Amino acid sequence: MSNRIDTLFERLREEGKKAFVAYVAAGDPDLSRCKTVVKALEAAGADLIELGVPFSDPLADGIVNQMAAQRALDAGTTTARVIEMIRQLREEGLQAPIVLFTYLNPIYTYGFEQFHRDASAAGADGILSLDMPPDEATAHREFDYHEGLKQIRLIAPTSSEERIASIAMASEGFIYYVSREGVTGEQSKVESSIGGQVAEIKKHTDTPVVVGFGVSNPEQAKTVAASGDGVVVGSAIVKIVAKEGKSADLAQKVEDFVRPLVEATHSV
């Protein structure tokens, strides 16, 4: 079934553009100000927004995103409140697709089926569960429940050809290619192997491939976008939220930082 993610990539393909995907931690620095940040991302031109569901043990995240999750938790953010924030954003006119970037624990605690139903009804479009490999999902019936949310998959640079093929063929919405080993965080240079790895993935699927982990400036965004169907920027944006979280100009600071990244991505 088509949803906002499919519609977005179809439009960008027709326009000859690459997707700019922005990540922030939901509830950072608090739920109210996070809403203004998400709106600023869309105002800056972000095509798709990833919201990190705060969790106390985010093993795949670097220190910047770990601290963002902790700020959100300290501000009283819960999974239910994240879903309510999405509902409010949709009621207030947000159009960009939303993907929930999460670990299994918060979903399982909430109730797997209930989470999918509530998040979809609120206006989320996809879910990327970092510690739920697709083969584990298919092996357990309780996890085989989607309810309108595209199941976004990760492929790592260490993935074997066989595993790339199996994940790619079962992919929905888009594939998130992790461009380097390790945890999230800004990097000083772009991995030279991205183009070849994306080409390998595309042998097995027509699903768009976006590339993330480490992109932090327009030059890097342009280089990465040239290799795939889009680019993800997360930690660099989260650092702006961390620095300007108490500022009345938080939303404007985020928009001003993100706009050149979007323009660089769209210029490819």
TIMAR-520256 format. One line per field, with one value per residue: x, y, z of N, C-alpha, C in turn; residue in three letters. Coordinates in Angstrom, 3 decimals, always signed. Atoms other than C-alpha are relative to their C-alpha. Layout:
! residues N
nu c(X ...)
nv c(Y ...)
nw c(Z ...)
cau c(X ...)
cav c(Y ...)
caw c(Z ...)
cu c(X ...)
cv c(Y ...)
cw c(Z ...)
aa c(ALA ...)
***
This chain:
! residues 268
nu c(+0.839 -0.784 +0.166 -0.739 -1.383 +0.012 +0.364 -1.159 -1.074 +0.514 -0.082 -1.404 -0.514 +0.507 -0.658 -1.436 -0.627 -0.281 +0.738 -0.710 +0.649 -0.502 +0.265 -0.098 +0.561 +1.324 +0.037 -1.217 -0.294 +1.240 +0.957 +0.502 -1.025 -0.291 +0.973 -0.454 -1.169 +0.482 +0.583 -1.120 -0.621 +0.814 -0.119 -1.311 +0.057 -0.227 +1.000 +0.490 -0.492 -0.140 +0.116 -0.528 +0.775 -1.033 -0.182 -1.074 -1.197 -0.086 -1.328 -0.504 -0.175 -1.154 +0.259 +0.898 +1.380 +0.272 +0.328 +1.300 +1.007 +0.092 +0.700 +1.418 +0.541 +0.010 +1.085 +1.269 +0.457 +0.301 +0.395 +1.366 -0.044 -0.556 +1.096 +0.916 -0.651 +0.192 +1.401 +0.125 -0.688 +0.866 +1.154 -0.489 -0.323 -1.254 +0.238 -1.129 +0.069 -0.675 -0.443 -0.410 -1.319 +0.183 -0.440 +1.146 +0.493 +1.143 +1.171 +0.465 +0.588 +1.258 +0.884 -0.444 +1.117 +0.603 -0.910 +0.167 +1.319 +0.072 -0.924 +0.560 +1.184 -0.444 -0.576 -1.332 +0.015 -0.927 -0.730 -1.317 -0.361 -1.428 -0.437 +0.949 -0.354 +1.191 +0.193 +0.604 +1.398 +0.803 -0.030 +0.890 +1.280 +0.448 -0.630 +0.416 +1.166 -0.477 +1.056 -0.208 -1.350 -1.037 -1.092 -1.246 -1.094 -1.392 -1.055 -1.291 -1.115 -0.534 +0.981 -0.413 +0.800 +1.232 +0.876 +0.454 +1.063 +1.215 +0.591 +0.444 +1.197 +1.136 +0.029 +1.172 -0.221 -1.371 -1.039 -0.968 -1.335 -0.911 -1.190 -1.244 +0.167 +0.004 +1.233 +0.316 -0.862 -0.611 -1.301 -0.734 -0.030 +0.990 -0.589 -0.156 +0.637 +1.462 +0.562 -0.010 +0.909 +1.367 +0.214 +0.204 +1.369 +0.959 +0.104 +1.016 +1.265 +0.271 +0.279 -1.019 -1.046 -0.541 -1.273 -0.188 -1.080 -1.196 +0.085 +0.151 -0.100 +0.538 -0.894 +0.177 +1.357 +0.011 -0.786 +0.740 +1.234 -0.343 -0.177 +1.239 +1.257 +0.206 -1.003 +0.529 -0.819 +0.585 -0.760 -0.325 +1.200 +0.212 -0.944 +0.600 +1.057 -0.668 -0.626 +0.961 +1.252 +0.659 +0.096 +1.267 -0.251 -0.345 +0.544 -0.649 -1.381 +0.065 +0.353 -1.144 -1.042 +0.433 +0.315 -1.097 -0.138 +1.069 -0.315 -1.106 +0.543 +0.903 -0.721 -0.717)
nv c(-1.189 -1.224 -0.999 -1.231 +0.309 +0.388 -1.179 -0.892 +0.460 -0.069 -1.404 -0.378 +0.671 -0.755 -1.309 +0.188 -0.468 +0.940 -0.306 -0.404 +0.583 -0.629 +0.733 -0.606 +0.818 -0.477 -0.478 -0.744 +0.007 +0.440 +0.292 -1.230 -0.583 +0.964 -0.263 -1.150 +0.458 +0.813 -0.925 -0.724 +0.920 -0.023 -1.337 -0.061 +0.810 +1.430 +0.817 +1.046 -0.238 +1.135 -0.350 +1.028 +0.255 +0.051 +1.282 -0.158 +0.778 -0.045 +0.540 -0.338 -1.449 -0.658 -0.786 -1.126 +0.476 +0.539 -1.119 -0.518 +0.911 -0.208 -1.275 +0.231 +0.776 -0.875 -0.966 +0.692 +0.607 +1.425 +0.462 -0.479 -1.448 -0.171 +0.254 -1.145 -1.121 +0.202 -0.330 -1.461 -0.551 +0.215 -0.901 -1.366 -0.177 +0.593 +0.870 +0.897 +1.340 +0.190 +1.353 +0.147 +0.633 +0.486 +1.323 +0.873 -0.041 -0.894 +0.492 +1.221 -0.426 -0.675 +0.984 -0.072 -0.310 -1.276 -1.054 -0.180 -0.578 -1.378 -0.853 -0.175 -0.854 -1.355 -0.623 +0.512 +0.702 +1.113 +0.298 +0.594 +0.600 +0.247 +1.301 +1.021 +0.502 +0.501 +1.436 +0.185 -0.438 +1.022 +1.229 -0.159 -0.477 -1.204 -1.174 -0.096 -0.876 -1.266 -1.017 -1.267 -0.532 +0.642 +0.539 -0.465 +0.897 -0.445 +0.846 -0.498 +0.266 +1.336 +1.016 +0.880 -0.127 +0.762 -0.736 -1.181 +0.428 +0.376 -1.210 -0.871 +0.537 -0.110 -1.383 -0.848 -1.436 -0.254 +0.702 -0.888 +0.575 -0.534 -0.163 +0.382 +0.786 -0.767 -0.641 -1.260 -1.126 -0.711 +0.473 -1.030 +0.315 +0.958 +1.273 +0.091 +1.220 -0.135 +0.207 +1.417 +0.719 -0.325 +0.710 +1.407 +0.105 -0.250 +1.188 +0.900 -0.662 -1.344 -0.849 -1.042 +0.191 -1.233 +0.274 -0.798 +0.201 -0.828 -1.173 -1.165 -1.298 +0.063 +0.692 +1.436 +0.360 +0.068 +1.168 +1.215 +0.041 +0.417 +1.444 +0.706 -0.700 -0.997 -0.101 -0.219 -0.789 +0.110 -0.529 -1.413 -0.765 +0.198 -0.886 -1.337 +0.034 +0.024 -1.300 -1.102 +0.497 -0.969 -1.264 -0.324 +0.128 +1.394 +0.466 -0.724 +0.496 +1.302 -0.228 -0.617 +1.006 +1.087 -0.439 +0.249 +1.437 +0.379 -0.542 +0.785 +1.310 -0.147 -0.500 +1.104)
nw c(+0.000 +0.116 -1.053 +0.272 +0.378 +1.415 +0.787 -0.006 +0.879 +1.376 +0.430 +0.144 +1.194 +1.153 +0.016 +0.108 -1.231 -1.071 -1.226 -1.213 -1.176 -1.222 -1.241 -1.321 -1.072 -0.398 -1.375 -0.312 -1.434 -0.625 +1.069 +0.612 +0.868 +1.065 +1.066 +0.797 +0.754 +1.121 +0.974 +0.617 +0.965 +1.206 +0.593 +0.652 +1.211 -0.242 +0.692 -0.892 -1.357 -0.906 -1.418 -0.877 -1.212 -1.045 -0.674 -0.982 +0.352 +1.472 +0.273 +1.339 +0.083 -0.574 -1.211 +0.281 +0.006 -1.334 -0.888 +0.431 -0.544 -1.449 -0.226 +0.265 -1.116 -1.173 +0.193 -0.158 +1.254 +0.012 +1.326 +0.234 +0.252 +1.344 +0.933 -0.100 +0.669 +1.437 +0.291 -0.038 +1.166 +1.167 -0.124 +0.232 +1.411 +0.483 +1.150 +0.271 -0.584 -1.287 -0.325 -1.390 -0.113 -1.360 -0.404 -0.224 -1.371 -0.213 +0.736 -0.661 -1.265 +0.342 +0.622 +1.387 +0.898 -0.392 +0.450 +1.436 +0.246 -0.497 +0.755 +1.331 -0.113 -0.322 +1.185 +0.353 +1.289 +0.022 -1.231 +0.169 -1.279 +0.160 -0.501 +0.425 +1.328 +0.689 -0.176 -1.321 +0.091 +0.673 -0.799 -1.152 +0.529 -0.696 +0.601 +1.401 -0.028 +0.546 -0.150 +0.694 -0.157 +0.793 -0.807 +0.595 -0.365 +0.019 +0.554 -0.473 +0.922 -0.279 +0.398 +1.090 +1.214 -0.210 -0.916 +0.737 +0.910 -0.726 -0.584 +1.090 +0.648 -0.924 -0.471 +0.213 -0.186 +0.436 -0.749 -0.640 +0.075 -1.008 +0.840 -0.670 -1.219 -1.239 -0.435 +0.660 -0.352 +1.112 +0.464 +0.742 +1.430 +0.482 +0.396 +1.455 +0.498 +0.010 +1.339 +0.333 -0.887 +0.423 +1.263 -0.344 -0.533 +1.067 +0.856 -0.537 -0.318 +0.511 -1.160 -0.144 -1.009 -0.564 -0.662 -1.196 -0.970 +0.066 +0.877 -0.875 +0.675 +1.362 +0.927 -0.230 +0.416 +1.460 +0.403 -0.353 +0.798 +1.356 +0.021 -0.307 +0.257 -1.032 -1.050 -1.351 -0.918 -1.324 -1.135 +0.205 -0.355 -1.436 -0.682 -0.004 -1.019 -1.304 -0.251 +0.032 -0.547 -0.874 +0.718 +0.649 +1.437 +0.290 +1.275 +1.088 +0.083 +0.673 +1.404 +0.679 +0.166 +0.872 +1.357 +0.951 +0.186 +0.920 +1.325 +0.553 +0.357 +1.151 +1.176 +0.667)
cau c(+0.000 +1.355 +2.008 +3.821 +7.249 +6.425 +4.804 +7.860 +10.381 +8.174 +8.002 +11.721 +12.479 +10.284 +11.991 +15.463 +16.247 +17.744 +16.034 +17.231 +16.388 +16.727 +17.006 +16.235 +15.480 +11.784 +11.284 +14.663 +14.990 +11.334 +8.199 +6.957 +10.235 +10.820 +7.626 +9.042 +12.283 +10.409 +8.447 +11.727 +13.162 +10.229 +10.472 +14.145 +13.120 +13.755 +11.959 +11.580 +11.961 +13.284 +12.213 +14.296 +12.157 +14.143 +15.499 +17.802 +20.257 +20.730 +23.636 +23.856 +24.085 +27.132 +27.429 +25.584 +22.433 +22.754 +22.697 +19.741 +17.786 +18.639 +17.534 +14.250 +13.735 +14.630 +12.010 +9.336 +9.168 +7.526 +6.680 +3.002 +3.867 +5.993 +2.979 +0.794 +3.351 +3.117 -0.675 -0.411 +2.127 -0.211 -3.149 -0.994 -0.193 +3.107 +3.267 +6.689 +6.816 +7.814 +9.859 +10.266 +13.879 +13.757 +14.920 +12.695 +12.426 +10.186 +7.902 +7.694 +6.975 +4.251 +2.778 +4.000 +0.657 -0.705 +2.383 +1.976 -1.743 -1.347 +1.693 +0.064 -3.193 -1.258 +0.434 +3.729 +4.691 +7.494 +9.548 +13.233 +13.962 +17.710 +17.915 +15.220 +16.856 +14.323 +14.990 +14.137 +10.945 +9.776 +10.678 +8.348 +4.686 +4.111 +6.486 +4.853 +2.501 +2.818 -0.498 +0.416 +4.015 +6.706 +9.403 +12.639 +15.723 +19.382 +22.260 +25.785 +29.130 +30.010 +26.894 +27.613 +26.368 +23.834 +22.500 +22.377 +20.258 +17.844 +17.345 +17.063 +14.465 +12.296 +12.713 +9.922 +9.873 +13.621 +16.799 +19.066 +22.646 +24.994 +28.078 +30.607 +31.131 +30.490 +27.909 +26.223 +28.201 +29.830 +32.862 +35.590 +35.404 +33.033 +33.759 +35.069 +33.268 +29.728 +29.142 +30.122 +28.121 +24.977 +25.375 +25.595 +22.347 +20.603 +21.357 +18.681 +15.935 +14.293 +13.694 +15.443 +18.702 +19.566 +22.958 +23.700 +26.082 +28.489 +27.276 +27.602 +28.104 +26.823 +29.906 +29.564 +25.807 +26.353 +29.015 +26.901 +23.710 +25.510 +25.980 +22.433 +18.839 +19.225 +21.282 +20.582 +21.890 +21.361 +24.072 +24.996 +21.400 +21.124 +24.223 +22.429 +19.462 +21.820 +23.584 +20.528 +17.913 +17.184 +17.319 +14.206 +15.793 +16.118 +13.828 +15.425 +18.924 +17.937 +16.326 +19.361 +21.703 +19.630 +18.700 +22.200 +22.351 +19.026 +20.088 +23.329 +21.412 +18.824 +21.513 +22.938)
cav c(+0.000 +3.408 +5.955 +9.288 +7.653 +6.020 +9.203 +11.248 +9.082 +8.841 +12.640 +13.110 +10.554 +12.478 +15.735 +14.219 +15.053 +13.196 +13.033 +14.930 +13.015 +14.812 +13.069 +14.492 +12.856 +13.132 +15.228 +16.975 +19.419 +18.868 +17.901 +21.436 +22.753 +19.547 +20.291 +23.658 +21.935 +19.418 +22.234 +24.085 +21.001 +20.947 +24.716 +24.269 +21.783 +18.421 +15.745 +13.161 +13.351 +10.606 +10.883 +8.958 +7.371 +8.053 +4.957 +4.588 +2.209 +3.338 +1.087 +2.111 +5.813 +7.956 +10.326 +13.208 +11.173 +9.366 +12.693 +13.846 +10.748 +11.385 +15.031 +13.875 +11.286 +13.835 +16.181 +13.521 +12.149 +8.746 +6.612 +7.520 +11.221 +10.866 +9.398 +12.224 +14.773 +13.242 +13.502 +17.184 +17.880 +16.347 +18.359 +21.483 +20.810 +18.913 +17.126 +15.436 +11.665 +10.607 +7.512 +6.379 +5.450 +3.146 +0.111 -2.887 -2.396 +0.724 -0.858 -4.163 -2.417 -0.310 -3.386 -4.269 -4.286 -1.352 +0.720 +0.133 +0.905 +4.065 +5.397 +4.822 +6.439 +9.450 +10.007 +8.108 +6.464 +4.065 +2.450 +1.649 -0.758 -0.836 -4.099 -6.072 -7.979 -8.941 -12.650 -12.347 -10.483 -13.221 -15.940 -14.529 -14.147 -11.462 -9.147 -9.728 -6.753 -3.562 -1.633 +0.978 +1.533 +0.794 -1.420 +0.413 -1.801 -1.140 -2.506 -2.170 -2.029 -5.359 -7.130 -10.137 -10.269 -12.908 -10.802 -7.659 -9.575 -10.931 -7.571 -5.651 -7.962 -7.656 -3.888 -1.310 +2.475 +2.944 +1.228 +2.997 +2.216 +2.719 +4.120 +3.073 +0.774 +1.979 +4.288 +7.476 +10.724 +13.330 +12.363 +14.440 +12.595 +10.525 +6.826 +6.171 +2.828 +4.248 +4.271 +0.648 -0.527 +1.309 -0.180 -3.648 -3.064 -1.791 -5.039 -6.630 -4.006 -0.907 +0.405 +3.763 +3.709 +6.590 +6.906 +8.052 +7.981 +10.904 +13.515 +16.988 +19.666 +20.593 +19.293 +15.873 +15.868 +16.531 +13.841 +11.223 +12.142 +11.538 +7.889 +7.049 +8.228 +10.424 +11.415 +11.334 +14.005 +13.452 +14.157 +17.497 +18.702 +17.238 +19.250 +22.454 +21.457 +20.715 +24.059 +26.235 +24.277 +27.096 +29.826 +31.586 +31.261 +27.450 +26.746 +29.445 +28.208 +24.708 +25.954 +28.094 +25.133 +22.625 +24.717 +24.652 +20.884 +20.467 +22.704 +20.750 +17.458 +18.695 +20.119 +16.715)
caw c(+0.000 -0.990 +1.724 +2.090 +1.786 -1.543 -2.819 -1.809 -3.629 -6.706 -6.844 -6.280 -8.996 -11.429 -10.455 -10.685 -7.056 -4.123 -0.730 +2.305 +5.480 +8.817 +12.170 +15.607 +18.935 +19.737 +22.863 +22.709 +24.414 +25.363 +23.452 +22.870 +21.499 +19.571 +17.637 +16.585 +15.518 +13.362 +11.714 +11.108 +9.389 +6.986 +6.467 +5.545 +2.861 +4.545 +2.537 +5.297 +9.063 +11.311 +14.937 +17.426 +20.127 +23.315 +25.022 +28.020 +26.311 +22.678 +21.749 +18.074 +18.892 +19.500 +22.439 +20.726 +20.130 +23.455 +25.264 +23.175 +24.189 +27.833 +27.610 +26.130 +28.863 +31.551 +30.053 +30.546 +27.009 +26.711 +23.700 +24.072 +24.158 +21.022 +19.226 +20.532 +19.284 +15.804 +15.919 +16.860 +14.104 +11.511 +12.846 +12.585 +8.930 +8.782 +5.414 +5.407 +5.896 +9.417 +10.228 +13.829 +14.532 +17.537 +19.415 +20.044 +23.797 +23.788 +21.171 +23.000 +26.314 +24.705 +22.998 +19.522 +17.702 +19.710 +18.909 +15.183 +15.268 +17.339 +15.476 +12.095 +13.214 +14.528 +11.168 +11.224 +7.938 +8.759 +11.467 +11.588 +14.432 +14.924 +16.837 +15.008 +12.133 +9.443 +9.889 +13.589 +12.742 +10.392 +12.902 +15.555 +14.609 +17.248 +15.341 +11.946 +12.228 +10.223 +10.223 +7.643 +8.753 +6.199 +7.715 +6.930 +6.874 +7.601 +5.553 +6.926 +5.077 +6.709 +5.349 +3.157 -0.421 +0.583 +3.439 +1.289 -1.205 +1.399 +3.127 -0.147 -1.604 +1.513 +1.816 +2.057 +1.685 +1.503 +2.639 +5.109 +4.130 +7.076 +5.391 +8.016 +10.975 +14.511 +16.051 +14.876 +14.817 +12.606 +10.512 +8.891 +5.566 +3.499 +3.009 -0.521 -0.761 -0.669 -4.419 -4.875 -1.891 -3.012 -6.497 -4.929 -3.018 -6.144 -7.958 -5.799 -5.459 -6.875 -3.348 -2.845 -0.895 +1.408 +3.061 +6.583 +9.561 +9.677 +7.165 +8.670 +5.988 +2.517 +0.705 +2.313 +1.701 -1.999 -2.293 -0.527 -2.391 -5.680 -4.696 -3.627 -3.605 -0.563 +2.447 +6.181 +8.537 +12.234 +14.793 +13.230 +13.628 +17.126 +18.111 +17.103 +19.271 +22.163 +21.802 +21.170 +23.128 +25.564 +22.940 +21.683 +18.232 +18.373 +15.427 +13.278 +14.109 +13.021 +9.822 +8.958 +9.486 +7.552 +4.508 +2.888 +3.457 +1.687 -1.177 -1.618 -1.642 -4.131 -6.415 -7.333)
cu c(+0.883 -0.234 +0.894 +1.432 +0.078 -0.272 +1.168 +1.046 -0.434 +0.119 +1.445 +0.632 -0.425 +0.705 +1.515 +0.761 +0.283 -0.702 +0.929 -0.813 +0.651 -0.401 +0.092 -0.574 -1.339 +0.024 +1.233 -0.115 -1.228 -1.013 -0.490 +1.014 +0.406 -0.971 +0.453 +1.220 -0.430 -0.607 +1.097 +0.711 -0.791 +0.106 +1.319 +0.056 +0.258 -1.140 -0.646 +0.647 +0.025 -0.067 +0.528 -0.870 +0.987 -0.026 +1.238 +1.295 +0.181 +1.367 +0.577 +0.325 +1.297 -0.421 -0.985 -1.457 -0.380 -0.441 -1.344 -1.125 -0.168 -0.693 -1.501 -0.654 -0.105 -1.134 -1.376 -0.548 -0.207 -0.381 -1.396 -0.015 +0.635 -1.111 -0.999 +0.598 -0.161 -1.432 -0.201 +0.667 -0.836 -1.204 +0.399 +0.597 +1.299 -0.302 +1.093 -0.236 +0.805 +0.338 +0.457 +1.243 +0.086 +0.684 -1.240 -0.608 -1.174 -1.276 -0.606 -0.690 -1.365 -1.052 +0.193 -1.126 -0.606 +0.853 -0.209 -1.350 -0.036 +0.898 -0.523 -1.201 +0.386 +0.604 +1.428 -0.113 +0.903 +0.663 +1.314 +0.429 +1.439 +0.428 -1.016 +0.361 -1.223 -0.222 -0.581 -1.478 -0.874 -0.063 -0.951 -1.298 -0.432 +0.605 -0.391 -1.289 +0.449 -0.995 +0.384 +1.387 +0.975 +1.133 +1.321 +1.153 +1.360 +0.868 +1.331 +1.106 +0.625 -0.952 +0.523 -0.896 -1.335 -0.977 -0.519 -1.175 -1.292 -0.684 -0.579 -1.298 -1.246 -0.232 -1.295 +0.399 +1.336 +0.923 +0.949 +1.348 +0.905 +1.393 +1.307 -0.325 -0.025 -1.358 -0.204 +0.960 +0.635 +1.372 +0.660 +0.042 -1.034 +0.710 +0.025 -0.741 -1.507 -0.595 -0.093 -0.979 -1.464 -0.331 -0.264 -1.419 -1.015 -0.083 -1.215 -1.356 -0.125 -0.320 +1.096 +0.979 +0.486 +1.195 +0.163 +1.190 +1.188 -0.076 -0.296 +0.098 -0.476 +0.877 -0.143 -1.370 -0.069 +0.741 -0.768 -1.249 +0.275 +0.100 -1.285 -1.218 -0.295 +1.081 -0.702 +0.992 -0.687 +0.791 +0.324 -1.182 -0.246 +0.935 -0.518 -1.087 +0.611 +0.545 -1.022 -1.327 -0.764 -0.202 -1.380 +0.109 +0.298 -0.471 +0.692 +1.440 +0.038 -0.285 +1.191 +1.122 -0.377 -0.187 +1.151 +0.250 -1.039 +0.324 +1.125 -0.499 -0.843 +0.724 +0.676 -0.756)
cv c(+1.251 +0.899 +1.199 -0.271 -0.362 +1.204 +0.966 -0.450 -0.058 +1.423 +0.421 -0.648 +0.752 +1.341 -0.105 +0.481 -1.158 +0.461 +0.466 -0.484 +0.586 -0.813 +0.929 -0.976 +0.599 +0.409 +0.753 +1.419 -0.293 -0.139 +1.256 +0.604 -0.956 +0.192 +1.166 -0.375 -0.808 +0.896 +0.791 -0.868 -0.004 +1.347 +0.159 -0.842 -1.478 -0.806 -1.032 +0.217 -1.305 +0.517 -1.162 -0.140 -0.156 -1.304 +0.122 -0.714 -0.072 -0.411 +0.397 +1.482 +0.460 +0.923 +1.141 -0.447 -0.682 +1.105 +0.618 -0.862 +0.213 +1.317 -0.183 -0.777 +0.856 +1.021 -0.666 -0.636 -1.496 -0.387 +0.496 +1.490 +0.316 -0.180 +1.159 +1.233 -0.112 +0.361 +1.513 +0.635 -0.170 +0.939 +1.442 +0.176 -0.588 -1.015 -1.045 -1.383 -0.065 -1.477 -0.011 -0.872 -0.502 -1.338 -0.823 +0.189 +0.966 -0.472 -1.195 +0.343 +0.646 -1.026 +0.085 +0.387 +1.361 +1.171 +0.288 +0.637 +1.472 +0.934 +0.267 +0.944 +1.450 +0.716 -0.380 -0.854 -1.221 -0.186 -0.663 -0.501 -0.494 -1.392 -1.100 -0.457 -0.599 -1.493 -0.325 +0.371 -1.070 -1.295 +0.043 +0.650 +1.314 +1.270 +0.202 +0.813 +1.396 +1.157 +1.352 +0.597 -0.786 -0.456 +0.334 -0.880 +0.680 -1.011 +0.644 -0.305 -1.378 -1.117 -0.823 +0.209 -0.721 +0.763 +1.275 -0.370 -0.286 +1.211 +0.878 -0.486 +0.104 +1.434 +0.718 +1.456 +0.468 -0.854 +1.041 -0.714 +0.723 +0.052 -0.394 -0.835 +0.923 +0.602 +1.312 +1.095 +0.618 -0.588 +1.079 -0.271 -1.059 -1.276 -0.133 -1.186 +0.126 -0.334 -1.466 -0.800 +0.264 -0.735 -1.476 -0.215 +0.093 -1.140 -0.837 +0.656 +1.328 +0.960 +1.054 -0.300 +1.365 -0.355 +0.926 -0.450 +0.893 +1.246 +1.238 +1.343 -0.134 -0.756 -1.514 -0.459 -0.166 -1.230 -1.292 -0.140 -0.480 -1.515 -0.780 +0.801 +1.061 -0.067 +0.287 +0.843 -0.025 +0.714 +1.486 +0.898 -0.079 +0.895 +1.433 +0.075 +0.033 +1.378 +1.111 -0.348 +0.986 +1.355 +0.207 -0.178 -1.436 -0.434 +0.673 -0.460 -1.338 +0.178 +0.564 -1.012 -1.029 +0.438 -0.210 -1.488 -0.523 +0.456 -0.793 -1.375 +0.073 +0.428 -1.104 -0.451)
cw c(+0.000 +1.211 -0.309 -0.440 -1.476 -0.893 -0.105 -1.001 -1.466 -0.535 -0.228 -1.229 -1.252 -0.143 -0.159 +1.214 +0.952 +1.277 +1.112 +1.195 +1.247 +1.217 +1.199 +1.017 +0.411 +1.479 +0.444 -0.546 +0.876 -1.132 -0.707 -0.962 -1.109 -1.159 -0.868 -0.833 -1.215 -1.078 -0.718 -1.023 -1.304 -0.699 -0.748 -1.266 +0.190 -0.612 +0.909 +1.358 +0.778 +1.429 +0.831 +1.233 +1.151 +0.791 +0.879 -0.369 -1.518 -0.522 -1.349 -0.141 +0.639 +1.128 -0.251 +0.065 +1.314 +0.954 -0.363 +0.544 +1.500 +0.332 -0.180 +1.143 +1.260 -0.072 +0.063 -1.262 +0.181 -1.425 -0.349 -0.323 -1.349 -1.040 +0.023 -0.679 -1.519 -0.397 -0.046 -1.216 -1.267 +0.046 -0.305 -1.390 -0.496 -1.095 -0.221 +0.597 +1.303 +0.169 +1.449 +0.071 +1.439 +0.230 +0.330 +1.389 +0.218 -0.707 +0.732 +1.319 -0.224 -0.429 -1.491 -0.953 +0.328 -0.453 -1.486 -0.320 +0.386 -0.794 -1.398 +0.028 +0.275 -1.198 -0.303 -1.257 -0.048 +1.339 -0.365 +1.371 -0.083 +0.409 -0.295 -1.406 -0.679 +0.162 +1.374 -0.033 -0.627 +0.792 +1.187 -0.459 +0.653 -0.601 -1.466 -0.100 -0.414 +0.160 -0.599 +0.126 -0.875 +0.927 -0.681 +0.506 -0.106 -0.728 +0.369 -1.002 +0.209 -0.433 -1.171 -1.208 +0.161 +0.888 -0.652 -0.891 +0.744 +0.607 -1.100 -0.617 +0.880 +0.455 -0.356 +0.168 -0.512 +0.853 +0.566 -0.056 +0.991 -0.624 +0.657 +1.229 +1.211 +0.299 -0.745 +0.442 -1.229 -0.335 -0.847 -1.495 -0.322 -0.434 -1.526 -0.595 -0.198 -1.362 -0.374 +0.833 -0.376 -1.291 +0.257 +0.527 -1.126 -1.020 +0.382 +0.237 -0.719 +1.143 +0.135 +1.135 +0.459 +0.873 +1.194 +0.816 -0.349 -0.845 +0.845 -0.690 -1.447 -0.986 +0.146 -0.474 -1.516 -0.501 +0.245 -0.855 -1.418 -0.120 +0.205 -0.374 +1.046 +1.046 +1.321 +0.791 +1.357 +1.071 -0.141 +0.347 +1.498 +0.808 +0.044 +1.063 +1.394 +0.366 +0.186 +0.675 +0.856 -0.663 -0.605 -1.507 -0.421 -1.379 -1.179 -0.183 -0.730 -1.479 -0.781 -0.237 -1.053 -1.450 -0.990 -0.252 -0.984 -1.417 -0.660 -0.462 -1.257 -1.261 -0.801 -1.236)
aa c(MET SER ASN ARG ILE ASP THR LEU PHE GLU ARG LEU ARG GLU GLU GLY LYS LYS ALA PHE VAL ALA TYR VAL ALA ALA GLY ASP PRO ASP LEU SER ARG CYS LYS THR VAL VAL LYS ALA LEU GLU ALA ALA GLY ALA ASP LEU ILE GLU LEU GLY VAL PRO PHE SER ASP PRO LEU ALA ASP GLY ILE VAL ASN GLN MET ALA ALA GLN ARG ALA LEU ASP ALA GLY THR THR THR ALA ARG VAL ILE GLU MET ILE ARG GLN LEU ARG GLU GLU GLY LEU GLN ALA PRO ILE VAL LEU PHE THR TYR LEU ASN PRO ILE TYR THR TYR GLY PHE GLU GLN PHE HIS ARG ASP ALA SER ALA ALA GLY ALA ASP GLY ILE LEU SER LEU ASP MET PRO PRO ASP GLU ALA THR ALA HIS ARG GLU PHE ASP TYR HIS GLU GLY LEU LYS GLN ILE ARG LEU ILE ALA PRO THR SER SER GLU GLU ARG ILE ALA SER ILE ALA MET ALA SER GLU GLY PHE ILE TYR TYR VAL SER ARG GLU GLY VAL THR GLY GLU GLN SER LYS VAL GLU SER SER ILE GLY GLY GLN VAL ALA GLU ILE LYS LYS HIS THR ASP THR PRO VAL VAL VAL GLY PHE GLY VAL SER ASN PRO GLU GLN ALA LYS THR VAL ALA ALA SER GLY ASP GLY VAL VAL VAL GLY SER ALA ILE VAL LYS ILE VAL ALA LYS GLU GLY LYS SER ALA ASP LEU ALA GLN LYS VAL GLU ASP PHE VAL ARG PRO LEU VAL GLU ALA THR HIS SER VAL)
***
